[in-house]
Amino acid sequence: MSVAIAEAVGRAIDRMRRDLAEPVTVDELASSAMFSKYHFTRVFRQHTGLSPARFLSALRIAAAKELLRSSSATVVDISHQVGYNSVGTFSARFHRSVGMPPSAYRRNEEITGAAQRIARRNTPPVLRGNISPHARKLRQPVFIGLFPGRIMEGAPARSVVLDCAGPYQFDDLPAGTWHLLAHSLPVAGHPVAGQSLVGGAGPVTIKRGVSAGIADLRLRPRCAFDPPMLSALPEQCLASFEPRVAHRAG
């Protein structure tokens, strides 16, 4: 992919972040990049893993999370600040993406999501692999989850928090096609390098009766092309993390 195309995608993301409250359309973004709508959508997806509209929606929900944490603005005001005319639509999309309603997220209530309620199989498939660190001496906790898409949204099918990068294993997986996504944040009191790291692998297809699968991924610093983390579960798990103790969901 050429530098010019990467810069065009970067400019589109910058405009999305700058104009979250405005009704920005894909046609406008494509026109400003001097691409056709089809070509712009294709190269944007190649860089970010999401369509432009889906990426913009994720940025809006991520901005709403930050406002809920850091301001006393009402849910109605916040919905307007991030580009939603209908508070009902905003609340529904926030709940679907984050795993809880805006008011519950503001109160920091704990998720008891679908990840803990998935039915067990008679022949439980296993997925294992290795999470490689960005730097050799980097030691900070890592959240790993299986999500249906290439974005941390809603409740994962399975998840775990590791002390640091290294081997992992998920047991008793539900059949389906999943993306393995990782997120790592510095945690107070833990010997960390102070970086926000991400990683992904997949799609991984889990079939009933298949005993094992392998999926490795490498952590890297987050960049502008990475979709924001919307699910509340990773940030809650990492915020309550205690060194040398793994927290499992599912």
ABEGO torsion letter per residue (X at the ends): XBAAAAAAAAAAAAAAAAAAABBBBAAAAAAAAGBBAAAAAAAAAAAAGBBAAAAAAAAAAAAAAAAAAABABBAAAAAAAAGBABAAAAAAAAAAAAGBBAAAAAAGBBBBBAAAABBBBABBBBBBEBBBBABAABBBBBBBBBBABABBBEBBABBBBBABBEBBBBBGBBBEBBBBBBBBBBBBGBBBAGBBBBBBBOBBBBBBGBABBBBBBBBBBBBAABBBBABAAAAAAAAABBBGBBBBBX
